[in-house]
Amino acid sequence: MTTDNTTMTLNQAKNRFELLTDGKLSIVEFIQHGPQTLALTHTEVHPDLEGQGIGSRLVKSVLEYLEQHNLKMLPYCPFVEAYVRRHPEWNRLLSDDYYPSEEF
């Protein structure tokens, strides 16, 4: 696997974070929820890249972006929520407005 773009990019016009791998696009979509919070609503990995860790790599990059920009998150995407459950060190980015169905 080669990588066309080694970093995740923010596509503000489409409200999503993007990662280009082997010419194939993977995304995390978001909705602005207040001035300092993003609701992460959907993760999509190109079908040819599934099972290769691309989704986890993208989500980690998104969380790093949020932290660098002092943003909080609402992990409404099931994939993002599962990632945060597996990596509880990211709980520090959970918005006070987030009420999970189960405790983190």
N, C-alpha and C positions, 0 to 999 in steps of 0.2 A: 504494500500500500504506500503510495506516495501522497504527499499533501501539497495541494496548490496554495493553500493559505494556512500558515501555521498558527494563526491567531483567529479567535472569534471576532466578528465585527458586528456592530450595532447598525441595523437598518431602521432608522427612526421613522422614515416615511411609511414603512410597512409594520411598525411596532413588533419587530422581531430581532433576535440575535441570529447570526448566520455563521455557518462553518462550511467551507468548500473543501471537499476531500475527493481527490481523483476526478475533479470536474463535477462532482455530485453535491447537491446542496442539502444540508441538514439545518433545522431551525428550532428555536424556542420562541414562541409567540408570547406577547405580554399585553396587558392593559395597564395604563397609568392609573394608580389608585392613590390619589393624593400626591402632594409634591415630593415626598421622599419614599414612596412605596410603589413597587411593581407587582401586579398579580401575574404570575407565570401560569399561563393557561393551556399551553399545548407544546409538546415536543414531537418533532417528526424527523426521523432519520431516513435518508434515502434507502429504498428497499435493497439495493445492491450492497449496502454497507451495514445492514443489521447484523447484530451479533459480534461486532468487531470493537465494541467499546466507544464508538463514536458518540452515542447519546450521553454517556457518562462524562466523556471528555468535554463535550459542549456544555453540559449543565455545570460542571466544575468551573469552566471559564466564565459562564454567566454569573455564578456566585462570586467569583473573584472580582468581576466587574462591579457587582453591586457593593461589595465591601469597599473597593477602592473609591467608589463614588458616594459612600455613606448612605446607601439606600437599604431599605428593608424589602422583604418579599412576602407574598401570599402564595404558597405553593399549591395552586389549584390543579395543576397538571399532575395526574397520577404518577408519571415517571419522575418528575421533579420531587414530589412528596416522598416517593420510595427512595430516591437518592439521598435526600436529607435524613430519612430514617436510618439508612445504612451508614451515614457519615454525620453523626450528631454534633460534630464540631461546628457545623453550619447552622445549628439552631440559633446562634447569636444573630442571624439575619432575619429571623421570623418576626413579622410585624405583630404588634400587640393586638391588631384587628383579626389575627388568624385564630380560628377555633377548629382544630382538627377533630375528626370523628373519634380518634383515639389519642391518648397522650403521647407526646414525643418523649 
